[in-house]
Amino acid sequence: MPLHDATRLQDRYQLKKRLGANGGKQTWLAEDVATGTEITVKALYFGQGMEWQDLKLFEREAQTLKSLSHPRIPHYQDSFWLEQPEGNYFCLVQDYIQGMSLAEKVREGWRLNDAEVEKVATSILEILVYLHGQHPPVIHRDIKPSNLIWGEDQQVYLVDFGAVQAEVTSGRTMTVVGTYGYMPPEQFGGRTVPASDLYGLGTTLLFLLTGTNPADLPQKDLKVQFQGQVRVGQPLKQWLERMVEPSLDRRFRDAEEALTFLKKRNSLASLKTVKTAQVKHSAKPLGTIVQLERTSEQLDIEIPSRNFNLSDLGGLGFAGIWLTFIIVWSSLAARASILFALFSVPFWVVGLFLLGSSLWPILGRTKIHIDRYAYEIIWGIKGLFTYQATGQTKALTGARIQSNFKVNERDVYYCALRSVTKQYPFAFGLNPFEQEWLVSEIEGWLEEKDR
């Protein structure tokens, strides 16, 4: 095709350098000679071999950009038909973002730590919150490293809206757009929702952390198995797991929910208290077995036992090794001196606590009842053990998520209901989303009670 350097379009836009080409689409760095500023020109050649669907998507991109106004989305400037001897072009003019794509930065050896991942993720989620908040929601459908620009101002910009969905759709479409490795399963079936963009963001972050295309990472039941490939904290790893869930029911609903939980990941990572002001609107996690009933007069929570799963082996194995070592050490110490053997008592306490915290989610059941006058907590193993704690509700000071020990170098988090003089642990074995939800419900109810 004859478009080349120095070609002037509409007697105004001087082409300077071709930035990319894909089939009949070309992207150019150009100059707006009327203003002297650099701009980007995207040109779609509409000739032999091109399909109407390509034109439809291109026109949709122009119309969508025209309706958007966000500081980290290229600003729409112009669009027009260009008639040439060899055929027609549809051209889109937008701001030029000076910088490098995240894909280019990774190719140059760029890797991120926890703080940098959170910064990039937050920046992109803020853009997606804006897009998903439009009416109808604007779904980018092609979130990937090459469509994210690291600007000279150290900000992340989202570009290339060529696959955008900005209209209400019912059911599935016959056109599948996106990039393999960054597309969620539902998009392969022609269905896209705001959560589809979150999958693309999640897999993009995995690429930034590993330098490997997500399609080349191990998979099981359509889920990317990245845990052994990245070196980030457990709270951030759990957040990423939910971002790349193949099931829509287990993924975040939209960018706003994902951003809210990302900010709470920071609180967990630093062991800060999760307060009601931060999480009072936390939604009930999908698939939770926890039962909660809340009225203005009382709050009832029941955490039943759950089925054993392979993830329990780590905690049980560590506790078993710990206790085996203490048994041997205590036996040897007792032969030397009973007093010397007494030094092993604190280690026995830790070992039994590790074993109990690993077994409790499988065998135990917790019930919490709080009304305006009194509270009651019951821990029990059916037919074997029941322990009850009661007190006056006015003595309760709140709830929080905390961790006082590690298993296999990983912090173990649980919830604690706090009074003036005591604290009562519960929610061992629940995931962070369930723990945060319970803390937010308890603190929210206590706060409303005092109004």
N, C-alpha and C positions, 0 to 999 in steps of 0.2 A: 504494500500500500504506500502511496506517495507521501504521506505526512513525514516531514523530516525537519531537522534543525533549521531554524530561521523562517519556517513557514509562519505566516501571519494569518490568524483567523479573525473573521469579523472586522478586519482592519484595526484590531486592537490587541489581540493576544498573540505575542511572539513566542513560538516554541523554542526552547533552549536545549533541553536534554530529555531523552526518553527514559523514564524511570522503570517502566515495565511493560510487558505485553503478554496477553493470554488470549489466543485465538484471534477473534476480531476486535478485542478490546486493547486499547493502548492508554498508558498513563504518562503524561508529560509534565515536566517542570517548565513553566512559561513565565513570561513577564507581561503584566498589564501595563502597556505603554502609556495609558491614560493616567495612571497613578504612580507608575514606577515601582510597583510592588511585585513580589514573586507570588505566583498562583499555581494551582494544579489544574490541568485540563485532562479530563477523561474522555476518550473518544471511542464510540462503538461504531464499527463499520457495518453498515446494513446493506449487504450485497449477497451474492451467490453463496449459499451454504449457511447463511444466518437464519435463525428461526425467530418467529414473532415473540416467543417466550423470552428471548434475550432482550428484545426491545422493551417488553413489558417490565422486566426487572429493572432495566436501566432507567426507564421513565419513573418507576416507583422510587428508585433511589433519589432522583432529582426532586420529586415532589416531597419526599420525606425530609430530606435535608433542608428544603425550603421552609418547612414548618417547624424546624428545630432551632433552638438557641441555647447553646451550652458552651462554656469557655474551653472545653476540651473535646469538642466535636468540630471538625472543619466547617467553617461558615459557607453556606451556599452563596454564590455570587451571580451566576448566570447559567442558562442552558439554551441551546439553539440547534437547528439543523444546519448542516454544512453540505452543500452540493458540490461534488467533485466529478471530473470526467469518468473516473472509474466506479463511482457509486456515491451513496450518501453516508454521512456520519451524523450521529447524534452526539453532541458534546455537552459536557457538564463542567462548569468552572467553579472551583471552590478554593478556600484558603490553602496555602502551602504550609505544612508543619515541618519546620527545620528540626532534624534530629535523625535518630536511627530506630529501626524497628527492633522490638525485643528479640526477634529471631536473629537479626544481625548481631546484636550484642552478645547473645549466647554463643554464636559461632566464633566470636572473638574471645571466648573464654569466660564470659560474665556468669557468675553463680551467685545466688542470693542466700543470706542467712535469714533467721526467723523474722527479725525486725524489718528487713528489706522486703520479704514476701508479704508481710502484713501491710507495708506501705503501698506496694504495687496493687495488692488485692483491694485495699480500701479505696484507692484512687479510681480503679476500674468500676468497683461497685457503686461509687457515687455517681458515675456516669450512667450506669444501668438503672439505678434508682430513678434518675430523671427520665430515662427512656421508658421504663416499665410503668411510670406514673402518668404517661400520656393516655389520652382517651381517643381511640383504643390504644392499648400498650404497643410500643414500638419494640419489636424483637429483632435484634441484629442478625442472628442465625449463623454468624461466621466469626465468632470470637476465637482468635488464634494469635500466636506471637507476631506474625507478619502484619497483622492489622492493628497492632498496638505500637505507637511511636513514643519513644523516650525523647521528649523534647529537650532543647538546649536549656530550658528553664527548669529541668529536672522533674517535669510533670509528665504523666502518661496520657496520651491522646488516643481516642478510638477512631479509626478511619475505615474506609471501604464499606459502604452500606449497600453494596450490590446485591446482597442476598436478603435484604431487610423485609420483614413482614410488618406492615403498619395498617392492617385492616382486620376486621372481625372475620374469622373463618369458622365454619362449622364442619366437624368431621376432619377428614384427611384430604390432602391434595396429591395430585399425581406427580408434581414437581418436587424433587428432592434437591435441596441446595445445602452447601456447607462443605467442610473439609474432613476427610476421614481421619480419625484419631481424636478429633475435637468435637465430633457430633454425638449427641446422646442417642440412645436406641430409638426413642420416639420420633426423632427427626428422620431417621432412615425410613420410617413408615409414613412420612408426609405430614406428621403432626408436630407443631411447635407451640410452646407456651413460654412465659417469662423464665421459668426454671430451666428451659433448654439453654439459655445463654449462660446460666450458672455452671452447667457442665463444661461448656467451652472454656470458661474462666478457670475452673478447677484443673482441667487438663493442661491449660496454658501454664498455670503455676507449677504443675509437675514438670513440664518441659524446662521452665526456668531453674528448677531445683536440680534436675538430673542431666539436662542437655540431651535428653532422649525423646524422640517422638512418642507420645503416649501410646500410639498403636503398636510400638515395639516393646512396651513394657509387658510383663506377665499379666495374664487375665484369667479369671475364674468366674464362670457364670456371668459373663459380660462385664464384670467389675475389674477395674485396673488394680493390680496388686502392687502397690508402690511402697508399702511400709518399709521394706528392707532396702529401698533405693534412695531414700531421702534422710537427711540428718536434721530434723527439726524437733521441737518439743512435742510431747504427747498431746497437749491441748490443741495445738495447731494441726497436728496430724489427724486428729479426730474430726476437726472442722473440714479439712480437705476430703476426708472419707465421705462426708455427707454431701460435699459439692459434686463429687463424681459418682454418686449412687446411680446405677443404671435405672432403678425404679423411681418414677416420679413421686410416688407416695413417701419415699424415704429421703428425697432431696429437699433442700430448702424451697419454699414456695416461690419466692421472688428475691430480687436483689436487696430489698429493705430488710427482710428477715435474715438473709445471709450476712449483711453488714452488722446487724444488731448482735448476732452470735459471734462474729469475728471480734467485735469489741469486747465481748464477754470472755473470749478466749484469752485476751490480754490480762484480764482480771484473774483468771484461773492460773495463768502462767506465773504470775507474781504473787500468788496466794493472797490476794487482796480480798476483803470481804465483798460479797455480792449483795448490794443493798437494793431495797425495793425501788428506789428512785431510778435505778439503772435497768431493772428487769421486771417491773410490775406488770408489763404487758406481754410477758413471755407466754408463747402459745403452748398448748398441750402437745407434747411430742407425738408424732405419728407412731402407732404400733406399741405404745407403752402398755405394760400390764398393770401399772399403778392405777388405783381407783381413788378418785377424789370428788368429794361433794362439799360445796361451799354455799352457805347462805349468810345473811347478815347476822344470824345468831350463833352459828357454829361452823366449824371446819372439821371434816373427817377425811383421813387419809389411810389407805390400806395398801401396803406393799407386800404382795404375796411372794412365795418362793417361785423360782423360775427353773426351767430345764437346764441340765448340765450342758455346757458347750466346750469346745476345744480350748477357748481362750482361758478357761478356768485352770487348765493344766499348769500354766506358768506359776500362778500364785500358790496352788497346792504343792507343786514340786519344790518351790523355794521354801515354803513352810516346812515341808517334810525333811529337806536337807538340813535346814536350820535346827529343827528339833532333834534329828539324829545326831548332829554334831554336839548339841548340848547334853544329850543323854550320855554319850561316850565321855565327853569332857567332865561331866558331873561325877560319873562313876570313878574315873581315875582320880579326880580331886578328893572324893570321899575317902579313898584309901589312904591318902596322905593326911587329910585333916577335915573333920566335919566343918570347922569354921571356914576353911578354904573353899569347901563345896558350897557354902552359903553365898559366895560371890556370884554363883551362877543363877541365883534367883531372878535378878532383873532380865537375864537373857531368856529364862523360861517364860517370863511374862510376855516378852516381845514375840517369842515363838508361838505361844498359844494365841496371842492377838492376831498374828499373821494367819494362823490356821483358821481361827474363828472368822476373820473377815473374808477369807476365801470360801469357806463352807456356808456362811450365813446366807448369801443370795440364793443358794441351791436348797437349803433346808429350812431357813428361817422365815418368819412372817412378822411384820411390824404394823401396828395400828396406832394412829395418833388421833385423839379427839380433843378439840379445844372449843370451849364456849366462852361466854362473857365472864364466867366466874371461876372455872377450873379447867385444868388440862390433865390428860391421862395418856401415857405412852405404855404400850404393851409389846414386849418382844417375846416371841415364842417359837418353839419347835414342837409341833403337834405330838402330844403324848409323852414328851420327854422333858420339856422345860418351858416355864413361863415366868417372866419377870415384869413387874409393873412399877411405874413411877407416876406420882401425882403431885399436884401443887396448884397454887392459885394463879390464874391467868395474868393478874396484874404484876406478877413477879417475872413474867417472860419479857426478855429484851430483844428477841428476834431470832433469826436463823442465818446460817452462813454455810458456805462450802469451804472445807479445809483439808489439809493433808499433813500428817505428822510422821509419816514413814514412807519408805520406798520398797518396791518389790521388783527385783531384776533391774535396778537402777531407774525405775519409773515411779513417779509419785502416785500414791493411791488416794483418791479423793472420796470424801463422804460428806454427808450433811450433818449439821449439829443444831438442835433446838436449844436455845440458850435462855437461862434464867439468871437472876441476880447472883446466885451462888453456885449453880451447876450448869452443865451442858450435857445433852443427851444425843449420842450418835445414832444415825440411821441412814438408810439409802446406800449401804455398801453394795457395790456391784452394778449400780445403775449407771447409765451413760451420762456424760456432762449435761446433755440437753434435758434429761429427766431431772437431774439434781437441781439445775438452775430453775426449772419450772416449779419444783416443789418449794424451793427457797422463796421464789417470787410470790407464790400463792400464800405461804405462811406470813411473810412480811406484809404483803398487801392486805391480808385479812386483819392482822394486828393493827395496822395503820388505820384501816377503815373503822375498826372497833372504837378507836380513841377519838374519832371525829364527833 
